[in-house]
Amino acid sequence: MDLQLTGKTAFVSGSTAGIGYAIAKRLLIEGAEVVINGRSQESVDEAIEKLKREVAKAQISGIPADFSNAVQVGGLIERLPDIDILVNNAGIFQPKDFADIPDEDWYRFFDVNVMSGIRLCRAVFPKMLERNEGRIIFISSESGIAIAEEMIHYSMTKTAQLAISRGLAQLAKGTNITVNSVLPGPTRSRGVKKFIEEVAESQDMSVEEAEQDFFTTNRPNSLLQRFIEVDEIANTVAYFASPLSAATNGAAIKAEGGIVTSII
């Protein structure tokens, strides 16, 4: 299927590894020009070189910025070209008992996970309205609906993303702009891989056993009963970034392996 992304320019925040990297790669394969982002120039340069090796004739550049730093984000926005596709992927997570989460963590998670997308949309959305064309995608989480008891602060930010994306979609009513959220379930990203390895070591079990225990204990509703691969999320995002997805707007698109039990 031709996703008709040739000639489109995309920006993917938090894209030097994990889901963001996979999304950038898929968009490059589909012919888009992609601007990636990481916290340091070194990580951006390494990701660019790797993507150039993996995707022939990749049209790629990068802008470093730490999304916990509003000044750096402002500098990034000043360097952004006009973009057709914005993927708000930058985010952090950390399992932590509710009673142990200090105010500082609540503010930090909101700043990185929520304000990152707000700041980018504030810069990009008006230009899309002027051109009457664009795609904005928030990478939310199943935890935005099925709240994760082990990281309520993270879940709060993912629910907030759903509200923001829906609100922006309503502001784009009657235009050729769509704003959607994609809700991955537990995905085998770098951070999740490290988390499972640490659990396995602390409980004296294999990584495979720790993974199965995670789904038995923490995500028993999962129909997939395994971690989602980053490429599986990237494939979903690429479709909703394309002109072919014009009929989907203001949606919370579930790609979570069946964890969320509601049918809407």
VOPAGU-2260 file (C-alpha; in pm, 1 decimal, decimal comma):
REM VOPAGU-2260
SITE   aa  ch    i         X         Y         Z
SITE  MET   A    0       0,0       0,0       0,0
SITE  ASP   A    1     130,9     343,4     -95,4
SITE  LEU   A    2      77,7     571,0     204,7
SITE  GLN   A    3     137,3     877,7     -14,5
SITE  LEU   A    4     399,3    1024,3     218,9
SITE  THR   A    5     657,4    1110,8     -46,1
SITE  GLY   A    6     726,7    1482,4     -27,6
SITE  LYS   A    7     587,1    1515,3     324,7
SITE  THR   A    8     801,7    1649,3     608,9
SITE  ALA   A    9     766,2    1496,2     956,1
SITE  PHE   A   10     901,3    1575,4    1300,0
SITE  VAL   A   11     914,1    1299,0    1560,6
SITE  SER   A   12    1006,5    1399,4    1915,1
SITE  GLY   A   13    1205,1    1156,1    2126,9
SITE  SER   A   14    1311,4     954,1    1825,2
SITE  THR   A   15    1669,2     835,9    1878,8
SITE  ALA   A   16    1552,0     502,9    2023,0
SITE  GLY   A   17    1247,6     287,2    2088,1
SITE  ILE   A   18     904,6     366,7    1947,0
SITE  GLY   A   19    1011,3     709,8    1821,9
SITE  TYR   A   20    1305,1     566,5    1628,9
SITE  ALA   A   21    1082,6     298,5    1473,4
SITE  ILE   A   22     829,1     563,9    1369,8
SITE  ALA   A   23    1099,4     778,7    1210,8
SITE  LYS   A   24    1231,9     476,5    1022,7
SITE  ARG   A   25     888,6     376,1     893,1
SITE  LEU   A   26     814,4     730,5     773,4
SITE  LEU   A   27    1150,6     739,1     595,1
SITE  ILE   A   28    1076,3     407,1     426,4
SITE  GLU   A   29     744,5     552,6     309,4
SITE  GLY   A   30     927,9     842,6     144,7
SITE  ALA   A   31     883,4    1122,5     396,7
SITE  GLU   A   32    1157,5    1363,1     496,0
SITE  VAL   A   33    1204,6    1322,7     871,5
SITE  VAL   A   34    1347,9    1545,1    1142,9
SITE  ILE   A   35    1437,7    1342,7    1450,9
SITE  ASN   A   36    1506,2    1453,6    1806,1
SITE  GLY   A   37    1701,5    1339,9    2110,2
SITE  ARG   A   38    1835,6    1494,6    2427,7
SITE  SER   A   39    2191,6    1534,7    2299,3
SITE  GLN   A   40    2364,9    1611,4    1970,7
SITE  GLU   A   41    2557,3    1286,4    2007,4
SITE  SER   A   42    2244,4    1072,3    2032,4
SITE  VAL   A   43    2089,3    1253,6    1735,6
SITE  ASP   A   44    2400,1    1208,5    1521,2
SITE  GLU   A   45    2422,7     837,8    1606,3
SITE  ALA   A   46    2056,8     781,4    1520,5
SITE  ILE   A   47    2090,2     969,0    1191,0
SITE  GLU   A   48    2387,0     757,7    1084,9
SITE  LYS   A   49    2207,3     437,8    1179,9
SITE  LEU   A   50    1893,2     536,2     990,2
SITE  LYS   A   51    2096,8     626,9     683,0
SITE  ARG   A   52    2243,5     275,5     690,2
SITE  GLU   A   53    1902,9     114,1     730,6
SITE  VAL   A   54    1702,8     323,0     481,4
SITE  ALA   A   55    1845,9     389,1     137,4
SITE  LYS   A   56    1838,2     755,9      31,8
SITE  ALA   A   57    1691,2     859,9     365,2
SITE  GLN   A   58    1610,3    1231,2     381,6
SITE  ILE   A   59    1684,4    1291,2     746,3
SITE  SER   A   60    1806,7    1560,0     982,8
SITE  GLY   A   61    1790,7    1612,0    1356,9
SITE  ILE   A   62    1754,7    1873,0    1629,8
SITE  PRO   A   63    1865,8    1800,6    1987,2
SITE  ALA   A   64    1654,8    1926,5    2278,0
SITE  ASP   A   65    1564,2    1802,1    2623,6
SITE  PHE   A   66    1187,6    1831,9    2658,2
SITE  SER   A   67    1219,1    1894,3    3030,3
SITE  ASN   A   68    1392,0    2221,7    2941,7
SITE  ALA   A   69    1155,9    2487,1    2801,3
SITE  VAL   A   70    1446,3    2699,4    2676,6
SITE  GLN   A   71    1586,6    2411,0    2470,9
SITE  VAL   A   72    1240,1    2335,8    2335,0
SITE  GLY   A   73    1206,8    2698,0    2229,0
SITE  GLY   A   74    1535,9    2670,2    2042,7
SITE  LEU   A   75    1416,9    2352,6    1871,2
SITE  ILE   A   76    1093,8    2517,7    1759,1
SITE  GLU   A   77    1289,6    2806,8    1607,9
SITE  ARG   A   78    1484,9    2556,9    1396,3
SITE  LEU   A   79    1186,5    2351,5    1282,5
SITE  PRO   A   80    1103,1    2370,6     912,8
SITE  ASP   A   81     739,7    2377,6     801,6
SITE  ILE   A   82     619,0    2028,2     878,5
SITE  ASP   A   83     325,2    1826,1     752,0
SITE  ILE   A   84     334,2    1556,9    1021,0
SITE  LEU   A   85     397,2    1606,1    1392,7
SITE  VAL   A   86     442,5    1299,7    1610,7
SITE  ASN   A   87     447,4    1386,3    1981,0
SITE  ASN   A   88     639,9    1088,8    2114,6
SITE  ALA   A   89     878,5    1232,7    2375,3
SITE  GLY   A   90     798,7    1097,2    2718,7
SITE  ILE   A   91     920,3     939,7    3040,6
SITE  PHE   A   92     785,1     667,2    3267,5
SITE  GLN   A   93     877,6     518,9    3603,7
SITE  PRO   A   94     691,4     263,7    3816,2
SITE  LYS   A   95     649,5     409,1    4165,4
SITE  ASP   A   96     411,0     360,1    4456,8
SITE  PHE   A   97     157,9     642,5    4473,4
SITE  ALA   A   98     250,8     743,0    4828,1
SITE  ASP   A   99     615,8     774,6    4725,0
SITE  ILE   A  100     558,5    1012,0    4431,6
SITE  PRO   A  101     663,2    1364,7    4540,0
SITE  ASP   A  102     520,0    1684,1    4393,9
SITE  GLU   A  103     836,7    1729,0    4189,8
SITE  ASP   A  104     773,3    1403,8    4000,5
SITE  TRP   A  105     413,9    1500,4    3919,4
SITE  TYR   A  106     531,8    1832,0    3775,5
SITE  ARG   A  107     824,2    1671,3    3590,5
SITE  PHE   A  108     608,7    1405,5    3427,5
SITE  PHE   A  109     349,8    1663,8    3324,1
SITE  ASP   A  110     617,4    1893,7    3183,8
SITE  VAL   A  111     787,4    1627,7    2973,7
SITE  ASN   A  112     491,3    1413,7    2868,4
SITE  VAL   A  113     222,6    1678,4    2826,5
SITE  MET   A  114     382,7    2018,5    2780,4
SITE  SER   A  115     620,8    1880,5    2515,6
SITE  GLY   A  116     327,1    1818,5    2283,4
SITE  ILE   A  117     151,1    2141,2    2378,7
SITE  ARG   A  118     456,2    2352,7    2300,1
SITE  LEU   A  119     508,4    2184,6    1964,6
SITE  CYS   A  120     141,0    2202,8    1869,5
SITE  ARG   A  121     125,3    2570,4    1965,3
SITE  ALA   A  122     396,8    2634,3    1706,0
SITE  VAL   A  123     285,4    2392,8    1435,1
SITE  PHE   A  124     -96,0    2385,1    1448,5
SITE  PRO   A  125    -159,9    2746,8    1333,5
SITE  LYS   A  126      65,0    2692,8    1030,5
SITE  MET   A  127    -123,3    2375,8     942,9
SITE  LEU   A  128    -448,3    2570,8     962,1
SITE  GLU   A  129    -306,3    2830,8     722,4
SITE  ARG   A  130    -215,5    2557,1     473,1
SITE  ASN   A  131    -534,2    2360,0     546,4
SITE  GLU   A  132    -335,5    2038,3     570,6
SITE  GLY   A  133    -154,7    1838,2     835,7
SITE  ARG   A  134    -136,9    1541,2    1068,4
SITE  ILE   A  135     -71,7    1553,5    1443,7
SITE  ILE   A  136     -35,3    1231,8    1639,7
SITE  PHE   A  137      13,4    1198,5    2013,9
SITE  ILE   A  138     175,4     876,2    2134,6
SITE  SER   A  139     -37,6     821,1    2441,9
SITE  SER   A  140     -78,0     481,8    2612,7
SITE  GLU   A  141    -332,4     223,6    2717,5
SITE  SER   A  142    -253,5     356,6    3065,0
SITE  GLY   A  143    -441,3     671,1    2969,5
SITE  ILE   A  144    -761,4     465,9    2983,7
SITE  ALA   A  145    -670,7     156,9    3187,2
SITE  ILE   A  146    -486,6     345,8    3460,8
SITE  ALA   A  147    -165,5     171,5    3566,8
SITE  GLU   A  148    -171,4     137,8    3945,6
SITE  GLU   A  149     207,0     113,3    3956,6
SITE  MET   A  150     255,1     454,8    3790,6
SITE  ILE   A  151     -50,6     673,4    3835,1
SITE  HIS   A  152     147,6     990,3    3762,7
SITE  TYR   A  153     242,5     853,6    3420,2
SITE  SER   A  154    -115,7     748,2    3350,4
SITE  MET   A  155    -237,3    1097,7    3437,4
SITE  THR   A  156     -18,9    1247,3    3165,4
SITE  LYS   A  157    -141,9     995,9    2909,0
SITE  THR   A  158    -503,7    1078,9    2986,1
SITE  ALA   A  159    -420,3    1447,8    2946,2
SITE  GLN   A  160    -282,3    1380,3    2598,8
SITE  LEU   A  161    -616,1    1231,4    2495,1
SITE  ALA   A  162    -796,4    1548,4    2600,7
SITE  ILE   A  163    -551,5    1774,9    2419,6
SITE  SER   A  164    -558,2    1579,0    2095,1
SITE  ARG   A  165    -937,3    1564,4    2094,6
SITE  GLY   A  166    -961,6    1938,0    2164,8
SITE  LEU   A  167    -723,5    2024,4    1881,9
SITE  ALA   A  168    -917,0    1798,0    1646,4
SITE  GLN   A  169   -1230,4    1994,2    1728,8
SITE  LEU   A  170   -1046,1    2317,8    1650,6
SITE  ALA   A  171    -958,3    2166,0    1310,5
SITE  LYS   A  172   -1323,2    2093,4    1227,6
SITE  GLY   A  173   -1393,9    2118,1     856,0
SITE  THR   A  174   -1027,1    2122,8     755,0
SITE  ASN   A  175    -784,7    1871,3     605,8
SITE  ILE   A  176    -603,6    1845,1     939,6
SITE  THR   A  177    -642,9    1547,0    1169,3
SITE  VAL   A  178    -530,0    1514,3    1529,5
SITE  ASN   A  179    -533,2    1168,6    1684,6
SITE  SER   A  180    -377,3     971,4    1967,3
SITE  VAL   A  181    -227,3     626,2    1932,1
SITE  LEU   A  182    -240,1     415,4    2248,3
SITE  PRO   A  183      35,1     152,6    2257,1
SITE  GLY   A  184      27,8    -117,8    2519,2
SITE  PRO   A  185     342,4    -249,6    2688,8
SITE  THR   A  186     602,5    -225,9    2413,9
SITE  ARG   A  187     951,4    -373,6    2395,1
SITE  SER   A  188    1127,6     -37,6    2399,8
SITE  ARG   A  189    1473,5      18,3    2546,5
SITE  GLY   A  190    1329,6     136,4    2877,4
SITE  VAL   A  191    1087,0    -153,9    2910,2
SITE  LYS   A  192    1357,3    -403,6    2820,3
SITE  LYS   A  193    1577,4    -263,6    3097,9
SITE  PHE   A  194    1285,0    -271,0    3343,5
SITE  ILE   A  195    1211,3    -638,7    3275,5
SITE  GLU   A  196    1579,6    -730,1    3301,3
SITE  GLU   A  197    1595,7    -558,8    3641,1
SITE  VAL   A  198    1282,3    -739,9    3758,8
SITE  ALA   A  199    1424,3   -1072,3    3641,5
SITE  GLU   A  200    1749,0   -1014,1    3828,1
SITE  SER   A  201    1579,8    -900,8    4148,7
SITE  GLN   A  202    1345,9   -1200,1    4153,3
SITE  ASP   A  203    1603,2   -1455,9    4038,5
SITE  MET   A  204    1417,3   -1556,7    3723,4
SITE  SER   A  205    1486,2   -1552,2    3351,6
SITE  VAL   A  206    1385,5   -1256,5    3137,1
SITE  GLU   A  207    1128,0   -1476,7    2965,5
SITE  GLU   A  208     978,7   -1574,6    3300,9
SITE  ALA   A  209     972,9   -1213,2    3414,4
SITE  GLU   A  210     792,6   -1111,9    3096,5
SITE  GLN   A  211     527,6   -1380,2    3139,7
SITE  ASP   A  212     486,2   -1289,7    3504,9
SITE  PHE   A  213     435,5    -926,9    3408,7
SITE  PHE   A  214     140,1   -1014,6    3188,9
SITE  THR   A  215      -1,5   -1263,0    3437,5
SITE  THR   A  216      23,3   -1022,2    3729,4
SITE  ASN   A  217      19,7    -667,1    3588,7
SITE  ARG   A  218    -163,2    -695,7    3254,9
SITE  PRO   A  219    -389,5   -1003,2    3279,1
SITE  ASN   A  220    -639,7    -843,1    3036,8
SITE  SER   A  221    -387,6    -845,9    2753,0
SITE  LEU   A  222    -512,6   -1056,9    2464,6
SITE  LEU   A  223    -169,1   -1053,2    2304,4
SITE  GLN   A  224       9,6   -1178,0    2620,5
SITE  ARG   A  225     346,1   -1047,7    2500,5
SITE  PHE   A  226     524,1    -719,7    2456,7
SITE  ILE   A  227     436,4    -532,0    2140,0
SITE  GLU   A  228     729,1    -471,5    1906,3
SITE  VAL   A  229     818,0    -110,2    1827,1
SITE  ASP   A  230     772,6    -171,9    1453,6
SITE  GLU   A  231     412,7    -275,6    1515,3
SITE  ILE   A  232     338,7      63,2    1668,9
SITE  ALA   A  233     531,3     241,8    1393,4
SITE  ASN   A  234     319,4      73,8    1125,1
SITE  THR   A  235       3,6     200,7    1292,7
SITE  VAL   A  236     137,3     553,8    1326,8
SITE  ALA   A  237     250,8     567,4     963,8
SITE  TYR   A  238     -99,7     492,6     840,2
SITE  PHE   A  239    -260,0     761,7    1054,2
SITE  ALA   A  240       8,7    1007,1     940,8
SITE  SER   A  241     -92,8     949,9     580,8
SITE  PRO   A  242    -356,8    1114,7     360,5
SITE  LEU   A  243    -534,9     777,2     349,7
SITE  SER   A  244    -650,6     820,6     710,0
SITE  ALA   A  245    -855,8    1136,0     647,9
SITE  ALA   A  246   -1176,1     989,1     794,6
SITE  THR   A  247   -1018,0     936,2    1138,4
SITE  ASN   A  248   -1001,4    1248,7    1350,7
SITE  GLY   A  249   -1012,4    1315,6    1723,8
SITE  ALA   A  250    -972,8     945,4    1790,1
SITE  ALA   A  251    -798,8     741,2    2057,3
SITE  ILE   A  252    -657,6     461,8    1843,9
SITE  LYS   A  253    -593,9     148,5    2046,8
SITE  ALA   A  254    -281,0     -50,6    1959,2
SITE  GLU   A  255    -244,7    -205,7    2304,6
SITE  GLY   A  256    -282,7    -576,5    2247,0
SITE  GLY   A  257    -637,1    -590,6    2381,5
SITE  ILE   A  258    -568,6    -470,4    2737,5
SITE  VAL   A  259    -847,5    -211,2    2732,3
SITE  THR   A  260   -1172,0    -402,6    2774,5
SITE  SER   A  261   -1410,3    -133,2    2648,7
SITE  ILE   A  262   -1516,5    -173,3    2287,0
SITE  ILE   A  263   -1506,6     202,1    2214,8
